[in-house]
């Protein structure tokens, strides 16, 4: 089986498989967590979501 490996340096977020496989969390909660993890450290409160 062939696969393609791509190296990214910026513009992506690494998320734990444990978080994504947690059946206690809804898809909405997982998406929100992914969005929050993708924000820069100095993001401005909730202005990102408007």
Jmol script that loads the backbone (N, CA, C; Angstrom):
load data "model"
ATOM      1  N   UNK A   1       0.843  -1.169   0.000  1.00  0.00           N
ATOM      2  CA  UNK A   1       0.000   0.000   0.000  1.00  0.00           C
ATOM      3  C   UNK A   1       0.896   1.243   0.000  1.00  0.00           C
ATOM      4  N   UNK A   2       0.638   2.159  -0.908  1.00  0.00           N
ATOM      5  CA  UNK A   2       1.426   3.379  -1.012  1.00  0.00           C
ATOM      6  C   UNK A   2       0.837   4.474  -0.127  1.00  0.00           C
ATOM      7  N   UNK A   3       1.694   5.347   0.307  1.00  0.00           N
ATOM      8  CA  UNK A   3       1.233   6.489   1.083  1.00  0.00           C
ATOM      9  C   UNK A   3       2.081   7.700   0.725  1.00  0.00           C
ATOM     10  N   UNK A   4       1.567   8.846   1.038  1.00  0.00           N
ATOM     11  CA  UNK A   4       2.264  10.098   0.761  1.00  0.00           C
ATOM     12  C   UNK A   4       2.519  10.812   2.076  1.00  0.00           C
ATOM     13  N   UNK A   5       3.752  11.168   2.326  1.00  0.00           N
ATOM     14  CA  UNK A   5       4.103  11.893   3.548  1.00  0.00           C
ATOM     15  C   UNK A   5       4.432  13.333   3.168  1.00  0.00           C
ATOM     16  N   UNK A   6       3.755  14.260   3.823  1.00  0.00           N
ATOM     17  CA  UNK A   6       3.963  15.678   3.555  1.00  0.00           C
ATOM     18  C   UNK A   6       4.409  16.345   4.848  1.00  0.00           C
ATOM     19  N   UNK A   7       5.430  17.154   4.777  1.00  0.00           N
ATOM     20  CA  UNK A   7       5.895  17.878   5.960  1.00  0.00           C
ATOM     21  C   UNK A   7       5.380  19.306   5.910  1.00  0.00           C
ATOM     22  N   UNK A   8       4.716  19.722   6.987  1.00  0.00           N
ATOM     23  CA  UNK A   8       4.219  21.080   7.120  1.00  0.00           C
ATOM     24  C   UNK A   8       5.007  21.771   8.225  1.00  0.00           C
ATOM     25  N   UNK A   9       5.294  23.026   8.019  1.00  0.00           N
ATOM     26  CA  UNK A   9       5.997  23.788   9.043  1.00  0.00           C
ATOM     27  C   UNK A   9       5.091  24.787   9.742  1.00  0.00           C
ATOM     28  N   UNK A  10       4.100  25.302   9.041  1.00  0.00           N
ATOM     29  CA  UNK A  10       3.171  26.272   9.626  1.00  0.00           C
ATOM     30  C   UNK A  10       1.779  26.027   9.067  1.00  0.00           C
ATOM     31  N   UNK A  11       0.783  26.584   9.752  1.00  0.00           N
ATOM     32  CA  UNK A  11      -0.579  26.529   9.241  1.00  0.00           C
ATOM     33  C   UNK A  11      -1.316  25.244   9.538  1.00  0.00           C
ATOM     34  N   UNK A  12      -0.918  24.500  10.547  1.00  0.00           N
ATOM     35  CA  UNK A  12      -1.639  23.288  10.921  1.00  0.00           C
ATOM     36  C   UNK A  12      -1.588  23.110  12.428  1.00  0.00           C
ATOM     37  N   UNK A  13      -2.491  22.283  12.936  1.00  0.00           N
ATOM     38  CA  UNK A  13      -2.554  22.002  14.364  1.00  0.00           C
ATOM     39  C   UNK A  13      -2.536  20.501  14.578  1.00  0.00           C
ATOM     40  N   UNK A  14      -1.733  20.045  15.507  1.00  0.00           N
ATOM     41  CA  UNK A  14      -1.675  18.629  15.858  1.00  0.00           C
ATOM     42  C   UNK A  14      -2.603  18.407  17.041  1.00  0.00           C
ATOM     43  N   UNK A  15      -3.528  17.464  16.893  1.00  0.00           N
ATOM     44  CA  UNK A  15      -4.518  17.184  17.928  1.00  0.00           C
ATOM     45  C   UNK A  15      -4.391  15.718  18.336  1.00  0.00           C
ATOM     46  N   UNK A  16      -4.462  15.473  19.614  1.00  0.00           N
ATOM     47  CA  UNK A  16      -4.327  14.126  20.142  1.00  0.00           C
ATOM     48  C   UNK A  16      -5.444  13.208  19.630  1.00  0.00           C
ATOM     49  N   UNK A  17      -5.095  12.004  19.250  1.00  0.00           N
ATOM     50  CA  UNK A  17      -6.097  11.009  18.855  1.00  0.00           C
ATOM     51  C   UNK A  17      -7.008  10.676  20.033  1.00  0.00           C
ATOM     52  N   UNK A  18      -6.475  10.738  21.231  1.00  0.00           N
ATOM     53  CA  UNK A  18      -7.271  10.438  22.423  1.00  0.00           C
ATOM     54  C   UNK A  18      -8.460  11.389  22.527  1.00  0.00           C
ATOM     55  N   UNK A  19      -8.228  12.652  22.246  1.00  0.00           N
ATOM     56  CA  UNK A  19      -9.315  13.634  22.264  1.00  0.00           C
ATOM     57  C   UNK A  19     -10.340  13.325  21.176  1.00  0.00           C
ATOM     58  N   UNK A  20      -9.889  13.036  19.985  1.00  0.00           N
ATOM     59  CA  UNK A  20     -10.800  12.790  18.865  1.00  0.00           C
ATOM     60  C   UNK A  20     -11.578  11.484  19.014  1.00  0.00           C
ATOM     61  N   UNK A  21     -11.047  10.541  19.752  1.00  0.00           N
ATOM     62  CA  UNK A  21     -11.711   9.237  19.914  1.00  0.00           C
ATOM     63  C   UNK A  21     -12.548   9.135  21.182  1.00  0.00           C
ATOM     64  N   UNK A  22     -12.571  10.185  21.985  1.00  0.00           N
ATOM     65  CA  UNK A  22     -13.328  10.184  23.234  1.00  0.00           C
ATOM     66  C   UNK A  22     -14.818  10.203  22.922  1.00  0.00           C
ATOM     67  N   UNK A  23     -15.507   9.124  23.192  1.00  0.00           N
ATOM     68  CA  UNK A  23     -16.934   8.995  22.863  1.00  0.00           C
ATOM     69  C   UNK A  23     -17.833   9.838  23.758  1.00  0.00           C
ATOM     70  N   UNK A  24     -17.278  10.362  24.845  1.00  0.00           N
ATOM     71  CA  UNK A  24     -18.071  11.214  25.733  1.00  0.00           C
ATOM     72  C   UNK A  24     -18.275  12.604  25.146  1.00  0.00           C
ATOM     73  N   UNK A  25     -17.421  12.993  24.195  1.00  0.00           N
ATOM     74  CA  UNK A  25     -17.500  14.318  23.595  1.00  0.00           C
ATOM     75  C   UNK A  25     -18.299  14.282  22.299  1.00  0.00           C
ATOM     76  N   UNK A  26     -19.133  15.286  22.111  1.00  0.00           N
ATOM     77  CA  UNK A  26     -19.905  15.382  20.870  1.00  0.00           C
ATOM     78  C   UNK A  26     -18.991  15.872  19.739  1.00  0.00           C
ATOM     79  N   UNK A  27     -19.460  15.736  18.528  1.00  0.00           N
ATOM     80  CA  UNK A  27     -18.703  16.231  17.384  1.00  0.00           C
ATOM     81  C   UNK A  27     -18.534  17.746  17.480  1.00  0.00           C
ATOM     82  N   UNK A  28     -19.561  18.420  17.982  1.00  0.00           N
ATOM     83  CA  UNK A  28     -19.501  19.871  18.174  1.00  0.00           C
ATOM     84  C   UNK A  28     -18.395  20.234  19.172  1.00  0.00           C
ATOM     85  N   UNK A  29     -18.317  19.502  20.267  1.00  0.00           N
ATOM     86  CA  UNK A  29     -17.300  19.768  21.286  1.00  0.00           C
ATOM     87  C   UNK A  29     -15.896  19.513  20.734  1.00  0.00           C
ATOM     88  N   UNK A  30     -15.742  18.467  19.939  1.00  0.00           N
ATOM     89  CA  UNK A  30     -14.442  18.172  19.344  1.00  0.00           C
ATOM     90  C   UNK A  30     -14.033  19.262  18.366  1.00  0.00           C
ATOM     91  N   UNK A  31     -14.979  19.753  17.583  1.00  0.00           N
ATOM     92  CA  UNK A  31     -14.698  20.823  16.638  1.00  0.00           C
ATOM     93  C   UNK A  31     -14.312  22.109  17.341  1.00  0.00           C
ATOM     94  N   UNK A  32     -15.023  22.426  18.412  1.00  0.00           N
ATOM     95  CA  UNK A  32     -14.706  23.633  19.180  1.00  0.00           C
ATOM     96  C   UNK A  32     -13.320  23.527  19.802  1.00  0.00           C
ATOM     97  N   UNK A  33     -12.999  22.364  20.334  1.00  0.00           N
ATOM     98  CA  UNK A  33     -11.673  22.153  20.916  1.00  0.00           C
ATOM     99  C   UNK A  33     -10.592  22.304  19.850  1.00  0.00           C
ATOM    100  N   UNK A  34     -10.828  21.756  18.659  1.00  0.00           N
ATOM    101  CA  UNK A  34      -9.864  21.876  17.569  1.00  0.00           C
ATOM    102  C   UNK A  34      -9.686  23.341  17.172  1.00  0.00           C
ATOM    103  N   UNK A  35     -10.790  24.099  17.103  1.00  0.00           N
ATOM    104  CA  UNK A  35     -10.706  25.513  16.763  1.00  0.00           C
ATOM    105  C   UNK A  35      -9.901  26.278  17.806  1.00  0.00           C
ATOM    106  N   UNK A  36     -10.182  26.035  19.077  1.00  0.00           N
ATOM    107  CA  UNK A  36      -9.466  26.729  20.150  1.00  0.00           C
ATOM    108  C   UNK A  36      -7.981  26.389  20.122  1.00  0.00           C
ATOM    109  N   UNK A  37      -7.648  25.131  19.886  1.00  0.00           N
ATOM    110  CA  UNK A  37      -6.235  24.735  19.832  1.00  0.00           C
ATOM    111  C   UNK A  37      -5.511  25.348  18.635  1.00  0.00           C
ATOM    112  N   UNK A  38      -6.251  25.702  17.585  1.00  0.00           N
ATOM    113  CA  UNK A  38      -5.628  26.260  16.390  1.00  0.00           C
ATOM    114  C   UNK A  38      -5.350  27.752  16.514  1.00  0.00           C
ATOM    115  N   UNK A  39      -5.899  28.403  17.526  1.00  0.00           N
ATOM    116  CA  UNK A  39      -5.718  29.841  17.691  1.00  0.00           C
ATOM    117  C   UNK A  39      -4.318  30.160  18.212  1.00  0.00           C
ATOM    118  N   UNK A  40      -3.782  31.323  17.846  1.00  0.00           N
ATOM    119  CA  UNK A  40      -2.464  31.700  18.359  1.00  0.00           C
ATOM    120  C   UNK A  40      -2.535  31.980  19.858  1.00  0.00           C
ATOM    121  N   UNK A  41      -1.411  31.932  20.551  1.00  0.00           N
ATOM    122  CA  UNK A  41      -1.406  32.134  22.003  1.00  0.00           C
ATOM    123  C   UNK A  41      -1.967  33.485  22.436  1.00  0.00           C
ATOM    124  N   UNK A  42      -1.865  34.496  21.580  1.00  0.00           N
ATOM    125  CA  UNK A  42      -2.325  35.832  21.959  1.00  0.00           C
ATOM    126  C   UNK A  42      -3.671  36.211  21.336  1.00  0.00           C
ATOM    127  N   UNK A  43      -4.500  35.220  21.046  1.00  0.00           N
ATOM    128  CA  UNK A  43      -5.789  35.518  20.416  1.00  0.00           C
ATOM    129  C   UNK A  43      -6.653  36.375  21.326  1.00  0.00           C
ATOM    130  N   UNK A  44      -7.492  37.199  20.706  1.00  0.00           N
ATOM    131  CA  UNK A  44      -8.252  38.224  21.407  1.00  0.00           C
ATOM    132  C   UNK A  44      -9.651  37.723  21.771  1.00  0.00           C
ATOM    133  N   UNK A  45      -9.776  37.111  22.921  1.00  0.00           N
ATOM    134  CA  UNK A  45     -11.050  36.650  23.469  1.00  0.00           C
ATOM    135  C   UNK A  45     -11.975  36.041  22.431  1.00  0.00           C
ATOM    136  N   UNK A  46     -13.217  36.497  22.361  1.00  0.00           N
ATOM    137  CA  UNK A  46     -14.187  35.896  21.448  1.00  0.00           C
ATOM    138  C   UNK A  46     -14.319  36.633  20.123  1.00  0.00           C
ATOM    139  N   UNK A  47     -13.458  37.610  19.851  1.00  0.00           N
ATOM    140  CA  UNK A  47     -13.531  38.322  18.579  1.00  0.00           C
ATOM    141  C   UNK A  47     -13.231  37.407  17.392  1.00  0.00           C
ATOM    142  N   UNK A  48     -12.618  36.296  17.639  1.00  0.00           N
ATOM    143  CA  UNK A  48     -12.308  35.323  16.578  1.00  0.00           C
ATOM    144  C   UNK A  48     -13.586  34.705  16.047  1.00  0.00           C
ATOM    145  N   UNK A  49     -14.595  34.573  16.892  1.00  0.00           N
ATOM    146  CA  UNK A  49     -15.814  33.856  16.520  1.00  0.00           C
ATOM    147  C   UNK A  49     -16.870  34.753  15.888  1.00  0.00           C
ATOM    148  N   UNK A  50     -16.601  36.043  15.713  1.00  0.00           N
ATOM    149  CA  UNK A  50     -17.608  36.934  15.123  1.00  0.00           C
ATOM    150  C   UNK A  50     -17.297  37.246  13.687  1.00  0.00           C
TER     151      UNK A  50
END
end "model"
wireframe off; spacefill off
backbone 0.3
color backbone group
